[in-house]
Amino acid sequence: MNFPNVEGKTVPSVTWVHRVNNQWAKLTTDDVFKNRRVVVFSLPGAFTPTCSSSHLPRYEELAETIKKVAKVDDIYCISVNDTFVMNEWAKDQGIQYVKLIPDGNGEFTEKLGFLVDKKDLGFGKRSWRYSMFVENGVIKKFFCEPVKEGDPYEVSDADTMLDYLAPNTAKKLLQEHGIKYEEITVARHGLTSRTLRAVANKSTVPQVFIDGKLIGGSEDLEKYFANN
């Protein structure tokens, strides 16, 4: 299975049909992308395990942060599901900030080059998991999950996108002060945002601990080094 390199290319032109306030409506790619800075992530299906436990919830948690620090207009989740399923999934997840797009016919996903056959699971045609940052319709950055068995979820997560759009200065500060550190990544390798809130009382990253003491984010770390 080979996927195209789409960075630098223009997103496909399609029209999606969805339900808004119990009425049929159309949404075009111009509506979503034209003269706008947008983050898009795509996943195999609504209500499926990783999509529901990690991928969508973490983007929802970081949506306002991503918008603020990277001047992003909107964050969209695209899946090859019909509009009724996507609307019910949004309700079930309590989504307020991420906008869900039903690519029911798989047209956008296929034109982009990421429609895959999951008939072995009884899913039919679905999207490969990815995320991208798009500016005025041009794909500036694309994170494609590696081709391997199962359902890889390593690079298309919200934390990776946030780190790309607003690079983590905490690492640089620690390195400059000669402090060795261990990095634990949220949402990809077992540590959830719920755990992060439990230990740091915050859901955004980074959260830096030195000698067991919570310092906080990058700005807090700058203040810490300025005073020590």
Secondary structure as UniProt FT lines:
FT   TURN            7..8
FT   STRAND          15..20
FT   TURN            21..22
FT   STRAND          23..28
FT   HELIX           29..33
FT   TURN            34..35
FT   STRAND          37..43
FT   TURN            46..47
FT   HELIX           49..50
FT   HELIX           51..55
FT   HELIX           56..70
FT   STRAND          74..79
FT   HELIX           83..93
FT   STRAND          99..102
FT   TURN            104..105
FT   HELIX           107..112
FT   STRAND          115..117
FT   HELIX           119..121
FT   STRAND          125..127
FT   STRAND          130..135
FT   TURN            136..137
FT   STRAND          138..144
FT   HELIX           158..165
FT   HELIX           169..176
FT   TURN            177..178
FT   TURN            186..188
FT   HELIX           193..200
FT   STRAND          208..210
FT   TURN            211..212
FT   STRAND          213..216
FT   HELIX           218..226
//
